[in-house]
Amino acid sequence: MRVTLGGKMLVGEFDDGRHKLGVGFLVCAIVLSPFVLQTHSLGEEPHVVRLTKPIMVRSGYEGYLPRDNPGDLGPEGIQPKQGARTLKFGELLVATHYCSLGEVIPSLPSEKEMNPARQKLWFLVSEPESWEKPRAGSQPLGWVEGKYLVFAEALKNPITDLHKKAFLARDIRMLQNLVTNSRGQDSAKRDLFEELVAGKKAPRPDAESNQRIKFHEFLYVFAETGENREKDWVLLGTEYELDPSDESHFFQRVIGWFPLAIVQIWHTREAVQFNSRPERAKGPGKIWLTPEDALQAKPGTFLSNTPTPLFSERFVDGKPVPITPRSPRFPVLDWPEREKYRTQFPEGWELVKVGVEGALVDQEGNPLMNAEEIRELREKLRSLEAAIQNLQLLLVIDDTESMRPWFPVAARAIEEAIQKLWSGHQGSFWLAITYYSDYDRLDPTFVPVRTQQLTNDEREIKRRLQELRTHEVRRGYDPREMVFEGIIRGIRAARFDPLATKVVIVIGDDADKSDENDPMHAAEQIVVRELTKFPSPVHFLAIQVYPANRLKERPVAAAFRKQMETICQIYSRSDRTVGFTAEVISSDEIPTVVGTIQNYLAAVRDQQIHYKDRLQKLRLGDVPAQIEKGIELVLRELGVAKRLEELARFGAFQLYHEGYVWVPRRGNNVPSETELVLLLSQRELEEIAELLNEIFRELGEGDWDPAKLRELLDKALGEETRNRLDALLKSVALVDSGTTLRRLLTGQADTEDLYRLQGFRIRLDDIAKDRKFEYRRLYGDSGVWMRSGKPTREERSFPSFTGETRYYWIRVWDEWP
């Protein structure tokens, strides 16, 4: 038997100087025992290829045993590498080689080109440490099937090149099966119910659960064991990309394995929405439970005894509720039986199968929340998650003479923290600075406390920090300053977002004018009330720029320390501040002060990430028995805590039904209740707009000579542009749309097609900019399309689950070329 590497016999080592030792031991391992490539049971010759660049991947299978040889499954399906250990779910690995069994796959230069072929490949993986710093005698972990590894990108459909999207299609029949299959045993029923909501760490019913998902959400397929709905599994995540080197990325985005039997794959981007145009039909749109019900109520039918619809469009005061980016859409699903009904379709109409969000039900099928209530709940959680990602910092600093050396120190500490902790992260950094001193007895117009409102404008933040560095000190009078007045006025002027992550840092040396020995601590109580008046309290850090070991020498400095300690003690005794911090330090060492500020802000950033993770789980319906206090307080303020507690108490999931709805075909101008829409990412929308702009830069904007049209098109459509348009049309995967672009590609376009494309171009450009005009043609029903009137704001996009991608719903017939 021959063992090949990229079509060559495996002899010697690779010509890779940087990893000569590491690659050398890999080659030896492949050529020599125990990595002799034998596939006796398969009778196929393995074809091993070294990856051009090693790939970081994550294990998608808890307990997987790496194999000695690719293709080794053994009589029971397990033949581990000699002495191998099992892999953990989410464990970071380095893939250095891949192997195809049977068919020779040429060397693939990039990870993207492996998608989706990687499912049928085997990969030789190592621990990152042994790959980066190979030691004599160290070996790879072994061979792992590609379908059990998680790559940076979700799987793609090999035909359309679309990322595979999916959702959990849990319906009432599954609840009925619970009763039958559990045979009346409550514990068995709970276990079976758990399988419907819990993503597993391995594609097995007995595997440990990873994350739970009880609400409906569009998901992406990262791996699949096969296509048999009765026995295969799919690994689902909330985004189509992740960074394998970032452990938090994996565990935040990958939910787990689900049986394919309860998963619906959405193969296209096509969906149905209720008609958003003024000229729509007057009645509410309806979705029917069966094709027979839909045929009985087909367009043009006026019967008093039509079936009860599965879903009906919501009307208020006789008018449809306006369509928003978050309004429900109904994905068009595969329907192999469509042809047997086609002869009954009215002319100009198509019956399509769609998915419909249902109610949240418990294990007995009792409704707990309807779909609208679920959307409202999740939107509140999303708003909270977005707000928490904003860090709003108020610096309150003494600006009397003794503080001159500390202005540049504070500016440097904050600036470095911004660059390290918030650069490239979601959410933003806000800053306000309050300067305080004391009254000037000689100048009644002197303002002792100067405040700012928070800003997240980068240029303004830089200006404020630069002003802090060179800030002019002001004269102090009494040894004591207006510290508390600075804190209170600073908080009020800053205008904190009640739900954002908030921090107040006080930097000073001498005490406030109040009596630190007041047994009631009246002044300190007022400060704490300001810090805790928001739904989520303010983190508080006081830095005294005076050495702690010399406080006894300066009573006014010792008083500052005592006042700040009192504030921290009152703060920490409050039930509202669980999960939030109040601290005080005293030091005149610059590294200590800088380190304290940066470490404190880093801890706050860690809490932001932690809360984001918890809130994302809540948005999926994964509610723990006890929600941690720091989040629970805010949830109560938002009025959703009780709902979530009920969700934790009852086993529940959101139903997702299959239904049937009528949509008009292209050219049918009869007012309808429904219309087809297309889901595009922001990047895809920008790509089609860029392509159209490139074409019209070559063609010009109108008055095209029909006799020279073919020559113009050949000039405008270079090979690269044709390839990009062809790929785009293939990815859209719609049969009855993109007709104008198709005629353009096939050389069948006429001048009217070009005018139509030019009109689509300006509409798509406006959609991307969240604006809308009136649109008309230059000569009434001919000539170029033009914008008219004043623009109005029309938000058409909505964020993906994590907020990192924006999506648009584009109307197929009048917005997509």
KOLTI-241132 format. One line per field, with one value per residue (C-alpha): x, y, z; residue in one letter. Coordinates in steps of 0.5 Angstrom, whole numbers, plus 2048, in hexadecimal, padded with zeros to 3 digits. Layout:
! residues N
xx = X	... $
yy = Y	... $
zz = Z	... $
residu = A	... $
! end
This chain:
! residues 817
xx = 800	802	802	802	802	800	801	808	80B	80C	814	818	816	812	816	813	819	815	812	817	817	810	80E	814	811	80A	80C	810	80A	806	80B	80D	809	804	802	802	7FC	7F9	7F1	7F0	7E9	7E8	7EC	7EE	7F4	7F5	7F7	7FB	7FC	800	7FC	7FF	7FE	7FC	7F5	7F2	7EC	7E8	7E6	7DE	7DE	7DF	7E2	7E5	7EB	7F0	7F1	7F8	7F6	7F1	7EB	7EC	7E5	7E6	7E0	7DD	7DE	7E4	7EC	7EF	7F7	7FB	7FB	7F7	7F3	7EC	7EA	7E6	7E1	7E3	7EB	7EF	7F3	7F8	7F6	7FD	7FB	7F4	7F3	7EE	7EC	7EB	7EA	7F0	7EF	7F4	7F8	7F3	7F7	7F2	7ED	7E7	7E8	7E7	7E0	7DC	7E1	7E4	7DE	7E1	7E8	7EC	7F1	7F8	7F7	7FC	7FC	7FE	803	807	806	809	80E	810	814	818	813	80D	807	801	7FA	7F8	7F3	7EC	7E6	7E5	7DD	7DF	7E4	7E1	7E4	7E4	7DE	7D8	7D6	7D4	7CF	7D4	7CF	7CD	7D3	7CF	7D0	7CB	7C6	7C1	7BC	7B9	7B3	7AF	7A8	7A2	7A3	7AA	7A6	7A1	7A7	7AA	7A3	7A3	7AB	7AC	7A6	7A3	7AA	7AC	7B3	7B3	7AF	7B4	7B9	7B6	7B4	7BB	7BD	7B9	7BC	7C3	7C9	7CD	7D5	7D5	7D0	7CD	7C7	7CB	7D0	7D1	7CD	7D0	7CB	7C4	7BF	7B8	7B6	7B6	7BD	7C0	7C6	7CC	7CE	7D6	7D6	7D2	7D2	7CE	7C7	7C3	7BE	7BC	7C4	7C8	7CA	7CC	7D0	7CD	7CF	7CD	7D1	7D5	7DC	7E0	7E7	7EA	7EF	7EA	7E7	7E2	7E0	7DF	7DB	7D6	7D5	7D4	7CE	7CF	7CD	7C6	7C2	7C1	7BA	7B8	7BC	7BA	7BF	7BD	7C1	7BF	7BF	7B7	7B2	7AB	7A9	7A2	7A1	7A5	7A2	79C	799	799	792	78E	78D	792	796	795	79A	796	798	797	797	790	78E	792	78F	788	78A	78E	78E	787	783	77E	77B	778	77A	782	786	789	790	797	799	795	798	797	793	792	78C	78A	792	798	79D	7A3	7A8	7AF	7B6	7B4	7AD	7AC	7AE	7AC	7B2	7B0	7B2	7B3	7AC	7AD	7A6	7A4	7A4	79E	79A	79C	797	792	796	792	795	79B	79B	7A0	79F	7A5	7A7	7AA	7AC	7A8	7AA	7A5	7A3	7A8	7A5	7A6	7A7	7A0	79F	79C	79E	7A2	7A3	7A1	7A6	7A5	7A6	7AD	7AF	7AE	7B2	7B8	7B8	7B8	7BE	7C2	7C1	7C4	7CA	7CB	7CB	7CF	7D5	7D6	7DB	7D9	7DF	7DE	7E5	7E4	7EB	7ED	7F1	7F4	7FC	7FE	7FB	7FF	803	7FD	7F9	7FE	7FE	7F7	7F6	7FB	7F8	7F1	7F4	7F8	7F2	7ED	7F3	7F3	7EC	7E7	7EB	7E7	7E2	7DB	7D8	7DB	7DF	7DC	7E0	7DE	7E3	7E1	7E6	7E5	7E8	7E6	7E2	7E6	7E5	7E8	7E4	7DC	7DC	7E1	7DE	7E1	7DE	7DE	7DB	7DA	7D4	7D7	7D9	7DB	7DE	7E5	7E8	7E4	7E7	7EE	7ED	7EB	7F1	7F5	7F2	7F3	7FA	7FC	7F6	7F7	7F7	7F3	7F4	7F2	7F0	7EE	7F1	7EB	7E8	7E1	7E2	7DB	7D8	7DC	7DA	7D2	7D2	7D7	7D2	7CC	7CF	7D2	7CB	7CD	7C9	7C5	7C7	7CE	7D4	7D6	7DC	7DE	7E5	7E7	7EE	7F0	7F5	7F1	7EA	7E3	7E1	7DC	7DD	7E0	7DE	7D7	7D4	7CE	7D3	7CD	7D2	7D5	7CD	7CC	7D2	7D0	7C9	7CB	7CF	7CA	7C4	7C4	7C1	7C9	7CD	7D3	7DA	7DE	7E6	7E9	7F0	7F4	7FB	7FE	802	7FE	804	804	7FC	7FD	802	7FD	7F6	7F2	7F5	7F3	7EC	7EB	7ED	7E8	7E2	7E4	7E4	7DD	7DA	7DD	7DA	7D3	7D3	7D5	7D0	7CA	7C6	7C7	7CE	7CF	7D4	7D6	7DD	7DF	7E6	7EB	7F3	7F8	7FF	803	807	805	806	801	7FC	7FC	7FC	7F6	7F2	7F3	7F2	7EC	7E9	7EC	7E8	7E1	7E3	7E3	7DC	7D9	7DC	7D9	7D2	7D2	7D3	7CD	7C8	7C9	7C8	7C1	7BF	7C0	7BB	7C1	7BF	7C3	7BF	7C2	7C3	7C9	7C8	7CB	7C7	7C1	7C0	7C0	7BB	7B6	7B7	7B5	7AF	7B2	7B5	7AE	7AD	7B4	7B3	7AD	7B1	7B6	7B1	7AD	7B0	7AE	7B0	7AD	7A9	7AB	7A6	7A6	7A0	79E	79D	79B	7A0	7A0	7A4	7A8	7A4	79D	79B	795	796	798	799	7A0	7A6	7AD	7B3	7BA	7BF	7C6	7CB	7CE	7D4	7D0	7CC	7D2	7D5	7CF	7CF	7D6	7D6	7D0	7D4	7DA	7D5	7D2	7D9	7DA	7D4	7D2	7CB	7C6	7C5	7C8	7C8	7C5	7C9	7CF	7CC	7D0	7D7	7D5	7D4	7DA	7DE	7DA	7DA	7E1	7E3	7E3	7DD	7D9	7DC	7DA	7D3	7D2	7D5	7D0	7CA	7CC	7CC	7C5	7C2	7BC	7B9	7B4	7B8	7BF	7BC	7BF	7C6	7C5	7C3	7C9	7CE	7CB	7CB	7C4	7C3	7C0	7C0	7B9	7BD	7C3	7BE	7BB	7C2	7C3	7BD	7BF	7C5	7C3	7BE	7C3	7C8	7C2	7C0	7C8	7C7	7C1	7BD	7B7	7B5	7B0	7B2	7B0	7B3	7B5	7B0	7AA	7AA	7B1	7B8	7BD	7BA	7BB	7BA	7B5	7B2	7B6	7B9	7B5	7B9	7B7	7BB	7BB	7C0	7C1	7C7	7C9	7C8	7CF	7CE	7D4	7D1	7CB	7C6	7C1	7BA	7BA	7B3	7B4	7B0	7B1	7B8	7BC	7BF $
yy = 800	807	80D	813	81B	820	81A	819	813	815	814	819	820	826	82C	830	833	836	830	82B	827	827	825	820	81C	81D	81A	814	813	812	80E	80A	806	807	80C	807	809	802	802	7FA	7FB	800	7FD	805	808	80E	815	819	821	825	82C	832	835	831	833	834	830	82E	827	826	820	81F	818	817	812	814	80E	80B	80C	810	80B	807	806	7FF	7F9	7FE	804	806	804	80A	80C	807	80B	810	815	817	81E	823	827	82E	82C	830	82B	82D	829	828	823	820	81A	817	810	80E	814	818	81F	824	828	82E	834	837	835	839	834	82E	830	82C	826	826	822	81C	81D	81A	81F	81E	822	824	828	82F	82F	829	82C	833	830	829	824	81E	818	81C	81A	81D	81B	817	817	81A	81A	821	820	820	827	82E	833	83A	83A	837	831	834	831	82E	830	837	839	83B	83A	835	838	834	835	830	82D	82B	82A	828	821	820	822	81C	817	819	816	810	80F	810	80B	810	810	817	816	813	819	81E	81B	81A	822	823	820	825	82C	82A	82A	824	824	81E	81B	816	816	814	81A	820	826	82C	832	832	836	836	83C	83C	83F	83E	83A	838	831	830	828	823	81B	81A	81B	815	819	813	812	818	81E	825	82A	831	838	83F	842	840	841	840	841	83A	83D	841	83C	841	841	83A	839	83F	83D	836	833	82C	826	824	81F	820	81E	824	829	82D	82F	835	834	83B	842	843	844	847	84D	851	856	85D	861	866	862	85C	858	85A	854	851	84C	844	83E	837	831	82C	82D	82B	830	835	833	834	83B	83C	843	846	841	844	83F	840	839	83A	835	839	83B	839	840	847	84E	853	859	85F	863	860	861	85C	85D	861	85C	85D	85A	856	854	84C	849	842	83E	83B	833	82D	82A	824	823	82A	827	822	829	82D	82C	82F	836	83C	83F	844	841	83C	838	838	834	838	838	83C	83E	83B	83C	83A	834	82F	828	827	82B	831	838	83C	842	844	845	84D	84D	848	84E	853	850	84E	855	858	853	855	85C	85B	857	85C	862	85D	85D	865	867	86E	871	877	879	87E	881	887	88C	890	892	88B	887	88A	883	87F	882	87E	878	877	879	874	86E	870	870	86A	866	868	866	85F	85E	861	861	85D	85A	85B	861	867	86B	872	877	87D	881	885	88A	88C	891	896	89C	8A2	8A7	8AD	8AB	8AA	8A8	8A3	89C	896	890	890	88A	887	882	87C	87B	875	879	877	87E	881	87C	87D	884	883	87F	884	889	885	884	88C	88E	894	894	898	89B	897	89B	897	890	88D	88D	88C	884	882	888	886	87F	881	886	882	87C	880	884	87E	87B	874	86F	86B	864	866	863	869	86B	871	872	877	87A	87F	87F	883	882	885	88B	886	883	87C	87B	87C	875	876	877	87B	87E	877	875	87A	878	870	872	875	86F	86A	86E	86B	864	862	865	869	866	86A	86B	870	871	876	878	878	872	86E	86E	875	876	878	87D	881	881	884	87E	879	87C	87B	874	873	876	872	86B	86D	86E	867	864	867	865	85E	85D	85F	859	85D	85D	855	854	85B	85E	864	864	869	869	86E	86F	874	86F	871	869	867	86D	86B	864	864	868	863	85D	860	861	85B	857	85B	859	852	853	856	850	84B	84F	84F	847	847	84B	847	841	844	847	83F	83D	83A	83D	83A	838	83E	845	848	84E	854	852	850	857	85A	855	857	85E	85C	858	851	84E	84A	848	845	841	83E	83C	839	835	832	82E	831	833	837	834	834	832	831	834	836	83D	840	845	849	847	84C	850	84F	856	854	857	852	851	84E	84F	84B	84E	84C	84C	84F	851	858	855	852	858	85D	858	858	860	860	85B	85F	866	863	861	868	86B	868	868	86F	871	871	872	86C	86A	864	862	863	860	859	85D	861	85B	857	85D	85E	856	854	84D	84E	852	84D	847	84C	84D	845	843	848	846	83F	840	844	83D	840	83D	843	849	84C	84B	852	850	84A	84D	851	84C	848	84E	84E	855	85B	862	861	85C	861	866	861	860	867	868	862	865	86B	868	863	868	86C	866	865	86C	86B	870	871	875	876	873	875	874	87A	87A	877	870	870	872	872	871	877	879	87E	881	882	87B	878	873	86C	867	860	85C	858	855	84E	84A	84D	854	853	852	856	853	856	854	856	856	851	854	85B	85C	856	856 $
zz = 800	7FE	803	7FF	801	7FC	7F7	7F9	7FD	804	805	809	80C	809	807	80D	811	816	818	816	81C	81D	816	816	81C	818	812	816	81A	813	810	816	81B	81F	819	814	80F	80E	80C	80C	80D	808	802	800	7FF	804	801	806	805	809	80A	807	80E	814	817	81D	81F	825	827	826	829	831	832	82B	82A	825	820	81E	817	813	811	817	81B	81D	81E	823	820	824	823	827	826	82A	831	82F	834	832	82F	833	830	82E	82F	82A	825	820	819	815	810	80D	809	804	804	7FD	7F8	7F8	7FA	7F7	7FC	7FF	800	805	80A	807	801	805	807	806	804	80B	80D	80A	80B	811	815	818	81F	824	82A	829	82E	82B	824	826	82A	828	82C	82A	82A	82A	826	823	827	821	81B	81C	817	815	816	81E	81D	81E	819	818	813	813	80E	807	802	7FD	7F7	7F9	7FE	803	80A	80D	811	816	81B	820	81D	824	823	827	824	828	82F	82D	82C	833	836	832	832	83A	83B	841	845	847	847	840	83D	840	83D	836	837	838	831	82E	831	833	82E	82F	830	82B	826	82B	82F	835	835	839	838	836	835	835	830	831	82D	825	822	81B	81C	818	817	818	818	816	816	810	80D	810	814	818	81B	819	81D	81C	820	820	822	822	81D	816	819	81F	821	823	827	82B	830	832	82B	82A	831	82F	828	828	82B	82A	826	825	821	81A	81B	81F	81B	814	80F	80C	805	802	804	802	807	807	80A	80B	805	808	802	802	7FC	7FF	800	806	80A	80F	80C	80E	80E	80E	812	80C	804	804	809	804	7FE	801	802	7FC	7F9	7F6	7FB	7FF	804	80A	80D	80B	810	816	814	818	818	817	815	81B	81A	81E	81D	816	814	814	819	815	813	817	816	81C	819	818	812	80F	80C	806	807	802	800	7FC	7FB	7F8	7F1	7F3	7F5	7EF	7EA	7F0	7F0	7EE	7E8	7EB	7F2	7F5	7FB	7FF	806	80B	813	818	81F	824	82C	831	834	83A	83A	83A	834	839	836	83A	835	82E	829	829	831	830	82A	82F	835	831	82E	835	836	830	832	839	836	831	837	83B	836	836	83C	83E	843	847	849	84F	851	856	852	857	857	85B	855	84F	84E	84E	848	843	847	847	83F	83E	842	83F	838	838	83B	835	830	834	836	831	82B	826	82B	82A	82E	82F	834	837	83B	83F	844	84A	84D	854	859	85E	85E	85D	863	85E	858	859	851	852	851	855	851	84A	847	840	83C	83A	833	82F	829	828	826	82C	831	82F	82F	837	838	835	839	840	83E	83E	843	846	84E	852	859	85F	865	86B	86B	86A	863	860	85F	860	85C	856	856	857	852	84D	84D	84C	846	843	841	842	83E	843	840	83E	842	846	84A	84E	850	855	856	85B	861	867	86A	868	86D	870	877	876	87D	87D	87F	87A	875	871	86C	86A	86A	865	860	861	85F	858	857	858	855	84E	84C	84C	851	850	851	856	856	85B	85A	85F	85C	863	867	86B	870	871	872	87A	878	874	878	872	86D	873	872	86B	86C	871	86D	867	86B	86E	867	865	86C	86B	863	865	86A	865	862	85B	85A	85A	855	854	858	85C	85E	861	860	863	85F	85C	858	850	84E	854	852	84B	84C	851	84B	846	84A	84D	846	843	849	846	83F	841	845	83E	83A	840	840	838	838	83E	83A	834	837	83A	833	831	836	83A	841	847	84E	851	84D	850	854	84F	849	84D	850	849	846	84C	84A	843	845	842	848	84A	843	843	84A	847	841	846	84A	844	83F	839	832	82C	827	820	81B	813	80F	808	805	7FF	7FB	7F5	7EF	7EB	7E7	7EB	7ED	7F1	7F8	7FC	804	803	7FF	7FE	802	802	807	806	80B	80B	807	802	801	800	7FB	7F6	7F7	7F5	7EF	7EC	7EE	7EA	7E4	7E3	7E4	7DD	7DA	7DC	7DF	7D9	7D2	7D0	7C8	7C7	7C1	7C5	7CC	7CB	7CA	7D0	7D4	7D2	7D4	7DB	7DD	7DD	7DF	7E7	7E7	7E3	7E8	7EE	7EC	7EA	7F1	7F4	7F0	7F2	7F9	7F9	7F7	7F5	7EE	7ED	7EE	7EC	7E5	7E3	7E5	7E1	7DB	7DC	7DD	7D7	7D2	7D1	7D5	7D1	7D3	7D7	7DC	7DD	7DF	7E4	7E6	7E7	7EB	7F0	7F1	7F4	7F8	7FB	7FC	800	804	806	809	80D	808	803	7FE	7F9	7F2	7EB	7E4	7E1	7DB	7DF	7DD	7D9	7DA	7E1	7E8	7EC	7F4	7F5	7FB	802	805	80B	810	80F	813	80F	813	819	81D	81D	823	826	823	81E	818	815	810	80C	809	802	7FE	7F8	7F3	7F3	7F7	7F4	7ED $
residu = M	R	V	T	L	G	G	K	M	L	V	G	E	F	D	D	G	R	H	K	L	G	V	G	F	L	V	C	A	I	V	L	S	P	F	V	L	Q	T	H	S	L	G	E	E	P	H	V	V	R	L	T	K	P	I	M	V	R	S	G	Y	E	G	Y	L	P	R	D	N	P	G	D	L	G	P	E	G	I	Q	P	K	Q	G	A	R	T	L	K	F	G	E	L	L	V	A	T	H	Y	C	S	L	G	E	V	I	P	S	L	P	S	E	K	E	M	N	P	A	R	Q	K	L	W	F	L	V	S	E	P	E	S	W	E	K	P	R	A	G	S	Q	P	L	G	W	V	E	G	K	Y	L	V	F	A	E	A	L	K	N	P	I	T	D	L	H	K	K	A	F	L	A	R	D	I	R	M	L	Q	N	L	V	T	N	S	R	G	Q	D	S	A	K	R	D	L	F	E	E	L	V	A	G	K	K	A	P	R	P	D	A	E	S	N	Q	R	I	K	F	H	E	F	L	Y	V	F	A	E	T	G	E	N	R	E	K	D	W	V	L	L	G	T	E	Y	E	L	D	P	S	D	E	S	H	F	F	Q	R	V	I	G	W	F	P	L	A	I	V	Q	I	W	H	T	R	E	A	V	Q	F	N	S	R	P	E	R	A	K	G	P	G	K	I	W	L	T	P	E	D	A	L	Q	A	K	P	G	T	F	L	S	N	T	P	T	P	L	F	S	E	R	F	V	D	G	K	P	V	P	I	T	P	R	S	P	R	F	P	V	L	D	W	P	E	R	E	K	Y	R	T	Q	F	P	E	G	W	E	L	V	K	V	G	V	E	G	A	L	V	D	Q	E	G	N	P	L	M	N	A	E	E	I	R	E	L	R	E	K	L	R	S	L	E	A	A	I	Q	N	L	Q	L	L	L	V	I	D	D	T	E	S	M	R	P	W	F	P	V	A	A	R	A	I	E	E	A	I	Q	K	L	W	S	G	H	Q	G	S	F	W	L	A	I	T	Y	Y	S	D	Y	D	R	L	D	P	T	F	V	P	V	R	T	Q	Q	L	T	N	D	E	R	E	I	K	R	R	L	Q	E	L	R	T	H	E	V	R	R	G	Y	D	P	R	E	M	V	F	E	G	I	I	R	G	I	R	A	A	R	F	D	P	L	A	T	K	V	V	I	V	I	G	D	D	A	D	K	S	D	E	N	D	P	M	H	A	A	E	Q	I	V	V	R	E	L	T	K	F	P	S	P	V	H	F	L	A	I	Q	V	Y	P	A	N	R	L	K	E	R	P	V	A	A	A	F	R	K	Q	M	E	T	I	C	Q	I	Y	S	R	S	D	R	T	V	G	F	T	A	E	V	I	S	S	D	E	I	P	T	V	V	G	T	I	Q	N	Y	L	A	A	V	R	D	Q	Q	I	H	Y	K	D	R	L	Q	K	L	R	L	G	D	V	P	A	Q	I	E	K	G	I	E	L	V	L	R	E	L	G	V	A	K	R	L	E	E	L	A	R	F	G	A	F	Q	L	Y	H	E	G	Y	V	W	V	P	R	R	G	N	N	V	P	S	E	T	E	L	V	L	L	L	S	Q	R	E	L	E	E	I	A	E	L	L	N	E	I	F	R	E	L	G	E	G	D	W	D	P	A	K	L	R	E	L	L	D	K	A	L	G	E	E	T	R	N	R	L	D	A	L	L	K	S	V	A	L	V	D	S	G	T	T	L	R	R	L	L	T	G	Q	A	D	T	E	D	L	Y	R	L	Q	G	F	R	I	R	L	D	D	I	A	K	D	R	K	F	E	Y	R	R	L	Y	G	D	S	G	V	W	M	R	S	G	K	P	T	R	E	E	R	S	F	P	S	F	T	G	E	T	R	Y	Y	W	I	R	V	W	D	E	W	P $
! end
